[in-house]
Amino acid sequence: MMNFISSFSLITQLDPTDYVGFSFFVSGMAMLAASVFFFLSLGSFEKKWRTSILVSGLITFIAAVHYFYMRDYWAEYADSPTFFRYVDWVLTVPLMCVEFYLILKVAGAKKSLMWRLILFSVVMLVTGYVGEAINRDNAWLWGLISGIAYFAIVYEIWLGQAKKLAREAGGAVLSAHKVLCWFVLVGWAIYPVGYMAGTPGWYEGIFGGLNLDVIYNLGDAVNKIGFGLVIYNLAIIASSKEVV
């Protein structure tokens, strides 16, 4: 509780023209509001969908807490809170991968699919952190490894076992799976852009003028809340059909 109180006390230290600090605040509050919404809606669904909604709420809540810390860090040091951001991602991105498994359980998805997606996501994040914070001289190499892991996730959900299971499930599950796939392909693509905007490499001339924090902040809010809303819509449709 004291952390939240101290976090709010730093609002007055943000310059009114500080659009980066403002993006931290807005993204954090948006994800906190989404968490409250998901948690309060748990009782509206059949039992088998509640875990998916709970995970959606955890994703946005974990991110919101980290955003309060990140905004404080920015307000005090005017520097990108890389460490806090990656701690957030290493918790929330694997949970987003878990969502694929949870909605595909109706088609017989096995835990091996879940662990495979989690492994790819962890490799993607750890190598990204090394390139952005530890070994910046070889950021392009670590970014390449991170990108390979990202495309392994894309392949798995678009063309691999996850896609096959979604087709077998059909109906609302297939529709939700397709939307989540687009979030990963298009929405998550904003993170490599942020990475290239904040690290040295051959791409500096293209992305060097962009602000990585604003890119990351907006990307986080859209992707994490969007992921949850897709799951929420699926649970609403599925639960209403089961009641009928």
N, C-alpha and C positions, 0 to 999 in steps of 0.2 A: 504493500500500500504506500509506503514512504517513497518508493521509486516512482510511482505514478504521480504522487503529489509534487515531488521534486521535478518530474518531467514537465508538468503543467506550469511550474513556476518559471521555466526557461522560455516560455512563449514570449514574454516581454523582451527577451534578449534578441529575438529574431528581428532583423531589419525588415521594414515593410516592403522593401524592394528585393528581398532575398527569395527569389522564386524557387531555389533549390530547397531551402528550409521549409517553404510553404508546401512543396510537393511531398516532403517527408510527413508533414502534419496531416495533409488531406488524405494521403494514401493510408496512413496509420488509422485515422478515424474511420475511413470507409471500411477497412478490413475489420475493425472492432465492431462496427455496426452490423456487418455481415455475420460475424460470429454470434452476436446476440440473436439475430434473426434465425440462424440455423439451429442454435441450441433450443430456442423457444418453440421451434416447429417440430421437434423430435416426436412429440406425442401425436402428430397428425398422420403418421405413416404406419404401415404394417411393420411388424417387428423385424423382418429380414432386411428392410431398407434403412433401419435406424442407424446401423453402424456406418453406412455410407454418408449419411447426413452428419453424424457425429464427427467423422473424419474431416468432412468439409469445414465444420465449425472449428475443429482443432487447427486446421491449416491456416485459416484466416486469423484465429486468435494468437497462435504462435508468432505469426508475421506481425500482427499489430503490436504485441509486446516488444518485439525486436525493433520495430519502427520508432517507438518512443525512446528507446536507447539510442538509436541511430540519429534521431533528430537532436537529442541532447548533445551527442558527440559533434554533430555538425555545428550546432549553435556555439559550442565552446571552442572548437578548433578550426572550423571552416575547412574541414578536410573530409574526404570520402571515408565512411566507416566500413572499410572493406571486411575487417574481421567479423563484426557483428552481422554483416550482410550474408557472409558465407555460413555462419553458424545458423542463421535463419534458413537459408536454402538447404543445408544438409539435413535439416529436420523436416521441412515442408515439401521439398521436391520428391523425396521418396514416398511421402504420404500421398502425393498426387498420383504417383505410379500405382500405389496400393488401390486407388479408386478404380483403376481399370480392372483389377482382379475382382474387386467386390461386386461390380455390376455384371461381370461375366461369370460369376459363380452359378448363375441360373442355367448357363450352358455347359457347366461342368469344368470350369477353369480350375487348374491345379495350382498349388502354392509355388511350384517351380516357376511358373510364369511371373508371379509376383516378385520372387526373389531375383529373377533374372533382370526385371525392369529396375528393381532397387539397386542391384549391382551396377548396372549401366549408369544410373543417375549419380551414384556415389563417385564412380570413376570420373564422370563428367565434371562434378563439382570440385573434387580434390585437385585434379589437374588444373582446373580453372583457377583455383586459389593459388596454387604454386606459381602459375604464370603471372597472376596479377599482383601477388604480394611478396613472393619469396625469390623467384628466379626470373625477374623481369627482362633480363638480357636475352633470355630464350623464351619470351612470352609467346612468340609465334608457334614454337614447337609444342608447348603445353596446351596452347589453344587448339592446335591441330588434333592432339590426342583427345581433348575434351569434346571437340566437334565430332570425332569418330564415334565416341560413346553416345553422343546426342543422336546421331543418325542411326545408331543401333536401336535406340528406343523408337525412333520414327519408323524404321523398318518393321520392328516387332508389332507395332500397333496398326500400321497401314497394310502390311503385306504378310505378316507372320501369323503365329498361332492366335494372337489376340483378335486379329481380323477374322479368322476362320470361326472362332467362337462367337463373335458378334453376329456373323451371318447365321449361324445355327440358332442363336437366340431370337433374332429377328425383331420386328415390332419396335417398341419404344427403346429397348436396349440397343438395337442396331443404330437407331437414330441418335441416341445419346453418345454412343461410341464414336460415330462419325464426327460429331461436333467437338468432342474431346480431342480427337485426332487433329482436327484443324487448329485447336488451341495449341497443341504441341508443335505442329509444323509451322504455323504462322506466328502465334503469340509468343512462343518460346524463342523464336528467331531474333527477338529484340535483345536477348541477352548477349549473343555473340557480337551484336552491334555495340552494346555497352562495353563489352570486353575490349574490343578493338579501339573504342574511343578512349580507353583509359590505360592502354599499354603500348609500348614502343614496338614498331615493326614496319613491314613494307606497306601496311594499310594506313599509316599515320596521315598521309596526304588526303585520304578519303574521309576518314572518320575522326581525325584528330581534333576538329573544332567542336565536336558534340560534347554535351555534358553527360557523362555516364550515369551520374546519380539520378538525374531527372528521367533518363531512359529506363533505368532499373526500377525507379519508384512507380512510374506509370505502368510499366510492364507487370510488376508484381500485383498491383491493385486489380488490373484488368484480368490477368490470368488466374489468380487465386479466387477472386470473387466469381469470375465467370465459370471456372471449373465447378465451384459449389452450386451455382444456379442451374447448371446443366444437370447435376446429380439431383438437385431438388425437384426439377421439372420431371425427371424420370420417375422419381419416387411418387410424385403426385399422380402421374398417369398410371403407373403400375398399381398403386394402392386403390385408386378408384375402380380399376377394372376388376381387381380381386374382390372388392366389396360387392360389385354388381354380380 
